[in-house]
Amino acid sequence: IGKIGGAAALLTLIVLSTKEIVQTVQNDDHKFSVVQYLNFILICVSIVVVAIPEGLPLAVTIALGYSMRSMIRDNCLPRVLASCETMGAATTICSDKTGTLTLNKMTTVQGHVAGEDFFVEGTECEGPPGSTAFPQGSTGKLKKISDTLLDFLCYSISVNSGAYEEPNEQGELVWRGNKTEVGLLSFIQKVGRDYMNLRNSVPADQQRTFPFSSTKKRMTTIVSPAPLGSGKEWEVHVKGAPEFLLADCTHYQDGDEVKPLTEDIKVRINEIIIQIANQGNRALGMAHATMEPGDDFPTEEPEVSLTFMSILGIQDPIRPEVPNAVAQCASAGVSVKMVTGDNLNTAMAIAKKCGIYKEGNIAMEGKEFRKLAVDNPAELKSKLRHMTVLARSAPTDKQLLVGNLKEMGEVVAVTGDGTNDAPALKLADVGFAMKTGTDVARNASHMILEDDNFASVVRATVWGRTINDNIKKFIQFQLTVNCAGVLLTFIGSAISPDNESPLKTVQLLWLNLIMDAMASLALATERPTDECLKRPPVFKEGAIITRKMWLFISIHACYQLAVMVVLLNLGHVWFDVQPCGDDLTGEDVDGRCKGGVVHGTIVFNVFVLMQVFNQFNARKLYNEFNPFEGLLRSRVLCGIFFITVGFQVFAVEVAGKFMSTTRLNLYQWGLCLGFAVAELLIGVVVRIIPIPEWQPKATDIEGTALLTPVNQPTPSKEKFQRGVHKAIVLTRITNTTKKPETPLSRSASSGFIHQLRSQRGVQDIPTHLPLYGGVSVSRLHMGGGEHLHHRGNDGLSIGDISSPGLISPHFSPTAGDVAMTL
């Protein structure tokens, strides 16, 4: 735009200078004057000032700043300002289940304890025939098992959990800790036991807890009933995903008896798990065992044969506003994918209630997802378009999912609250961290959800689209003024007998103020409406100026230019301008003053008023008919409209000599307003003209990995050939007796590197890794997507993963590994 404005200014200078030279040569009365050429330069400077949209950065800043402050009131705190606008182009939202789609208020509502089934009335849960019904809001009693066994189950849950109650500032008891554990402890209260007394019955030095493992899907606590060293058997209490626990169980609890776990019983237990999961409840299994005591607790979780004891179904109600928010996403062309560690059946049941999973969609478990990512990336990408549920996900699955979606051309938003979610939050186009999440997750995010609510993510989408629209509104308004103003100045100066611009320099500057500062305030601060969720997202590959906007700019600019050219030639007649009299700047034509101060004021007034009314047209980017619809959402525009009109009246009626204007009568003001109001009719014509917008082809949005020919090096291989870049080296400690400052032998480092060279023909990898201590390189993961590891004497095994720059699904440190980043 600046180059076009500069070219127009240069052309204007050439044309005016040529005319001046010709007039000086041909007319003896026309004397040469340097002042005239200085006026030409001043006109050209004014053209450049008008042409360059210096108000655009101001509009963008105002739009982002205003929306950010407003989004905070909508429980969404932006940490990265640009993410506010990026969210408007989001095509996929990968959401956690617990706490985001649900209330994160967990309670036990059904279960199977040592052969007896139960459910809580009034919770929309059902148990098998013969189940014990617990009254809601009061304690209940299991009928078929003894108090001794029930006490032991409550004791097992209590010592193998860490949640607790404490009074808040108002003195009310509130739960602190893991919400799943809170749900389990609610069962203990439901059967009339005190979890804290049971937990405190074991001294801290007589127990060892192994936290929940996302790999094993369980948590274990070892308890010594007597002080360590007494020789009394240790108790092992385990809770976790029941299908995972079953794999390690050899017996099960049937009432007070312990019986061998047969295949028929496993089938029965799995049926109970599915029944609980199909009702949208999280199934948690409890098991126990005994083990030989020692002098001290083991440092790693022991592998023992377990006795399966119970399954508890925990309910986490869906947030009431979530189904409507998901429906809004569907109408907005935004795909919602739920990522959870829950059982597949539980995840599907919750997704169906939320409206995320529908007929024709795909639900997948993390194990299958990771296998496809390695073995068949193309098939994975084809399934991802219809996959809406990812269950039993591992910590790295969310990052792998985000990376594949971005390769497919999606603009991805993701939610997360844990430290494991940080890489995915960082990789996503917009990462939402929960206010209740970890500091690591919040620091890696782009926005923070103050209420941990999925509906706030949708609200951020609305604001993002509004920002995008507001910026476009300003652009189409400003470019219309730019085109009309520059062409008017050039054409008017060229056809003027005195080589003067129709608009004086001070008038052009006033016009520039209107279309920059005033318009940016007026058009960049309109509040959002949910109507923006009824159209698809903006394609990130598309131009910011759409075809509809170009139509708006061209037709309105042509109308304004046509009106101005006609007024320059016939305005003195139509507006009944009186003879010049003392006005020496004009010329009497047929008894009316043409080119005088009154004529110039009319031209200036009409042009400014057309821009003022065209602001209402600029509010509509699509096919809306009424330019005043939703005007109260833009109260700033209403205020700017009256302020601008007031200043324009002041400029015409009062400013006089300073603005090179003079007073107009009511008839002339009426005609000026008539030409200006006609802009609204032109706007209606523009909006009803059908024009197809640009749609991207598959090749425009697919990731480079899918478009790379088979015989061409992939981006990851090219990165590999440039050397080891951001690699992660896993080393196995082999000799801890060496001093830390002892350099690593070349057999452990350079030997590994030479194998890299020989297999890949790479010559720019250093021959020695400056590692210290007794270590040997066991595996290497390339930041470009390569995964390498030892295969004994056969050297290295090299495999590509689907997403360059992502952590391989096989890349998991084991005990004794040390991770180092190069």
Secondary structure as the mmCIF struct_conf table of DSSP 4:
data_model
#
loop_
_struct_conf.conf_type_id
_struct_conf.id
_struct_conf.beg_label_comp_id
_struct_conf.beg_label_asym_id
_struct_conf.beg_label_seq_id
_struct_conf.end_label_comp_id
_struct_conf.end_label_asym_id
_struct_conf.end_label_seq_id
HELX_RH_AL_P HELX_RH_AL_P1 GLY A 2 GLN A 26
TURN_TY1_P TURN_TY1_P1 ASP A 28 ASP A 29
BEND BEND1 HIS A 30 HIS A 30
HELX_RH_AL_P HELX_RH_AL_P2 VAL A 34 ALA A 51
BEND BEND2 ILE A 52 ILE A 52
TURN_TY1_P TURN_TY1_P2 GLU A 54 GLU A 54
HELX_RH_AL_P HELX_RH_AL_P3 GLY A 55 ARG A 73
TURN_TY1_P TURN_TY1_P3 ASP A 74 ASN A 75
STRN STRN1 CYS A 76 PRO A 78
BEND BEND3 ARG A 79 VAL A 80
TURN_TY1_P TURN_TY1_P4 LEU A 81 ALA A 82
HELX_RH_AL_P HELX_RH_AL_P4 SER A 83 THR A 86
HELX_RH_3T_P HELX_RH_3T_P1 MET A 87 ALA A 89
STRN STRN2 THR A 92 ASP A 96
BEND BEND4 LYS A 97 LYS A 97
TURN_TY1_P TURN_TY1_P5 THR A 98 LEU A 101
STRN STRN3 THR A 102 THR A 102
STRN STRN4 THR A 107 VAL A 113
TURN_TY1_P TURN_TY1_P6 ALA A 114 GLY A 115
STRN STRN5 GLU A 116 VAL A 120
TURN_TY1_P TURN_TY1_P7 GLU A 121 GLY A 122
BEND BEND5 THR A 123 GLU A 124
TURN_TY1_P TURN_TY1_P8 PRO A 129 GLY A 130
HELX_LH_PP_P HELX_LH_PP_P1 SER A 131 SER A 131
STRN STRN6 THR A 132 PHE A 134
HELX_LH_PP_P HELX_LH_PP_P2 PRO A 135 PRO A 135
TURN_TY1_P TURN_TY1_P9 GLN A 136 GLY A 137
BEND BEND6 SER A 138 SER A 138
BEND BEND7 LYS A 143 ILE A 145
HELX_RH_AL_P HELX_RH_AL_P5 ASP A 147 VAL A 159
TURN_TY1_P TURN_TY1_P10 ASN A 160 ASN A 160
STRN STRN7 TYR A 164 PRO A 167
TURN_TY1_P TURN_TY1_P11 GLU A 169 GLN A 170
BEND BEND8 GLY A 171 GLY A 171
STRN STRN8 LEU A 173 ARG A 176
BEND BEND9 GLY A 177 GLY A 177
HELX_RH_AL_P HELX_RH_AL_P6 LYS A 179 LYS A 190
TURN_TY1_P TURN_TY1_P12 VAL A 191 GLY A 192
HELX_RH_AL_P HELX_RH_AL_P7 TYR A 195 ASN A 200
TURN_TY1_P TURN_TY1_P13 SER A 201 SER A 201
BEND BEND10 VAL A 202 VAL A 202
HELX_RH_3T_P HELX_RH_3T_P2 ALA A 204 GLN A 206
STRN STRN9 GLN A 207 SER A 213
TURN_TY1_P TURN_TY1_P14 SER A 214 LYS A 217
STRN STRN10 ARG A 218 VAL A 223
BEND BEND11 PRO A 225 ALA A 226
TURN_TY1_P TURN_TY1_P15 LEU A 228 GLY A 229
BEND BEND12 SER A 230 SER A 230
HELX_LH_PP_P HELX_LH_PP_P3 LYS A 232 GLU A 233
STRN STRN11 TRP A 234 GLY A 240
HELX_RH_AL_P HELX_RH_AL_P8 PRO A 242 ALA A 247
TURN_TY1_P TURN_TY1_P16 ASP A 248 ASP A 248
STRN STRN12 CYS A 249 ASP A 254
TURN_TY1_P TURN_TY1_P17 GLY A 255 ASP A 256
STRN STRN13 GLU A 257 PRO A 260
HELX_RH_AL_P HELX_RH_AL_P9 GLU A 263 ASN A 278
TURN_TY1_P TURN_TY1_P18 GLN A 279 GLY A 280
HELX_LH_PP_P HELX_LH_PP_P4 ASN A 281 ASN A 281
STRN STRN14 ARG A 282 MET A 291
BEND BEND13 ASP A 295 ASP A 296
BEND BEND14 THR A 299 GLU A 300
STRN STRN15 LEU A 306 GLN A 315
HELX_LH_PP_P HELX_LH_PP_P5 PRO A 317 PRO A 317
STRN STRN16 ILE A 318 ILE A 318
HELX_LH_PP_P HELX_LH_PP_P6 ARG A 319 ARG A 319
TURN_TY1_P TURN_TY1_P19 PRO A 320 GLU A 321
HELX_RH_AL_P HELX_RH_AL_P10 VAL A 322 SER A 331
TURN_TY1_P TURN_TY1_P20 ALA A 332 GLY A 333
STRN STRN17 SER A 335 VAL A 339
BEND BEND15 GLY A 341 ASP A 342
HELX_RH_AL_P HELX_RH_AL_P11 LEU A 344 CYS A 354
TURN_TY1_P TURN_TY1_P21 GLY A 355 GLY A 355
BEND BEND16 TYR A 357 TYR A 357
TURN_TY1_P TURN_TY1_P22 GLU A 359 GLY A 360
STRN STRN18 ILE A 362 GLU A 365
HELX_RH_AL_P HELX_RH_AL_P12 GLY A 366 ASP A 375
HELX_RH_AL_P HELX_RH_AL_P13 PRO A 377 LEU A 384
TURN_TY1_P TURN_TY1_P23 ARG A 385 HIS A 386
STRN STRN19 MET A 387 ALA A 391
BEND BEND17 ARG A 392 ARG A 392
TURN_TY1_P TURN_TY1_P24 PRO A 395 THR A 396
HELX_RH_AL_P HELX_RH_AL_P14 ASP A 397 GLU A 407
TURN_TY1_P TURN_TY1_P25 MET A 408 GLY A 409
STRN STRN20 VAL A 412 GLY A 416
BEND BEND18 GLY A 418 GLY A 418
HELX_RH_3T_P HELX_RH_3T_P3 THR A 419 ASP A 421
HELX_RH_AL_P HELX_RH_AL_P15 ALA A 422 LEU A 427
BEND BEND19 ALA A 428 ASP A 429
STRN STRN21 VAL A 430 MET A 434
TURN_TY1_P TURN_TY1_P26 LYS A 435 THR A 436
BEND BEND20 GLY A 437 GLY A 437
HELX_RH_AL_P HELX_RH_AL_P16 ASP A 439 ALA A 444
BEND BEND21 HIS A 446 HIS A 446
STRN STRN22 MET A 447 LEU A 449
BEND BEND22 GLU A 450 ASP A 451
HELX_RH_AL_P HELX_RH_AL_P17 PHE A 454 ILE A 495
TURN_TY1_P TURN_TY1_P27 PRO A 497 ASP A 498
BEND BEND23 PRO A 502 LEU A 503
HELX_RH_AL_P HELX_RH_AL_P18 THR A 505 LEU A 513
HELX_RH_PI_P HELX_RH_PI_P1 ILE A 514 MET A 518
HELX_RH_AL_P HELX_RH_AL_P19 ALA A 519 LEU A 523
BEND BEND24 ALA A 524 ALA A 524
HELX_LH_PP_P HELX_LH_PP_P7 GLU A 526 PRO A 528
HELX_RH_3T_P HELX_RH_3T_P4 ASP A 530 LYS A 534
BEND BEND25 ARG A 535 ARG A 535
HELX_LH_PP_P HELX_LH_PP_P8 PRO A 536 PHE A 539
TURN_TY1_P TURN_TY1_P28 LYS A 540 GLU A 541
BEND BEND26 GLY A 542 GLY A 542
BEND BEND27 ILE A 544 ILE A 545
HELX_RH_AL_P HELX_RH_AL_P20 ARG A 547 TRP A 574
TURN_TY1_P TURN_TY1_P29 PHE A 575 ASP A 576
HELX_LH_PP_P HELX_LH_PP_P9 VAL A 577 PRO A 579
TURN_TY1_P TURN_TY1_P30 GLY A 581 ASP A 582
TURN_TY1_P TURN_TY1_P31 LEU A 584 THR A 585
BEND BEND28 GLY A 586 GLY A 586
STRN STRN23 GLU A 587 VAL A 589
TURN_TY1_P TURN_TY1_P32 ASP A 590 GLY A 591
STRN STRN24 ARG A 592 LYS A 594
BEND BEND29 GLY A 595 GLY A 596
HELX_RH_AL_P HELX_RH_AL_P21 VAL A 597 ALA A 618
TURN_TY1_P TURN_TY1_P33 ARG A 619 ARG A 619
BEND BEND30 TYR A 622 ASN A 623
BEND BEND31 PHE A 625 PHE A 625
TURN_TY1_P TURN_TY1_P34 PRO A 627 GLY A 630
HELX_RH_3T_P HELX_RH_3T_P5 LEU A 631 SER A 634
HELX_RH_AL_P HELX_RH_AL_P22 ARG A 635 PHE A 650
HELX_RH_PI_P HELX_RH_PI_P2 ALA A 651 ALA A 655
TURN_TY1_P TURN_TY1_P35 GLY A 656 SER A 660
HELX_RH_AL_P HELX_RH_AL_P23 LEU A 666 ILE A 688
BEND BEND32 ILE A 689 ILE A 689
HELX_LH_PP_P HELX_LH_PP_P10 PRO A 692 TRP A 694
HELX_RH_AL_P HELX_RH_AL_P24 ALA A 698 ILE A 701
BEND BEND33 GLU A 702 GLU A 702
HELX_RH_AL_P HELX_RH_AL_P25 THR A 704 LEU A 707
BEND BEND34 THR A 708 THR A 708
TURN_TY1_P TURN_TY1_P36 VAL A 710 ASN A 711
BEND BEND35 GLN A 712 GLN A 712
HELX_LH_PP_P HELX_LH_PP_P11 PRO A 713 THR A 714
HELX_RH_AL_P HELX_RH_AL_P26 PRO A 715 GLN A 721
TURN_TY1_P TURN_TY1_P37 ARG A 722 ARG A 722
BEND BEND36 LYS A 726 LYS A 726
STRN STRN25 ILE A 728 ASN A 735
TURN_TY1_P TURN_TY1_P38 THR A 736 THR A 737
BEND BEND37 LYS A 738 LYS A 738
TURN_TY1_P TURN_TY1_P39 PRO A 740 GLU A 741
BEND BEND38 THR A 742 THR A 742
STRN STRN26 PRO A 743 PRO A 743
HELX_LH_PP_P HELX_LH_PP_P12 LEU A 744 SER A 745
TURN_TY1_P TURN_TY1_P40 ARG A 746 SER A 749
HELX_RH_AL_P HELX_RH_AL_P27 SER A 750 ARG A 760
BEND BEND39 ILE A 765 ILE A 765
BEND BEND40 THR A 767 THR A 767
STRN STRN27 TYR A 772 TYR A 772
BEND BEND41 GLY A 773 GLY A 773
STRN STRN28 GLY A 774 HIS A 781
TURN_TY1_P TURN_TY1_P41 GLY A 783 GLY A 784
BEND BEND42 GLY A 785 GLY A 785
STRN STRN29 GLU A 786 HIS A 790
HELX_RH_3T_P HELX_RH_3T_P6 GLY A 792 ASP A 794
STRN STRN30 LEU A 796 ASP A 800
BEND BEND43 SER A 802 SER A 803
TURN_TY1_P TURN_TY1_P42 PRO A 804 GLY A 805
BEND BEND44 LEU A 806 LEU A 806
TURN_TY1_P TURN_TY1_P43 PRO A 809 HIS A 810
TURN_TY1_P TURN_TY1_P44 ALA A 815 GLY A 816
STRN STRN31 ASP A 817 THR A 821
#
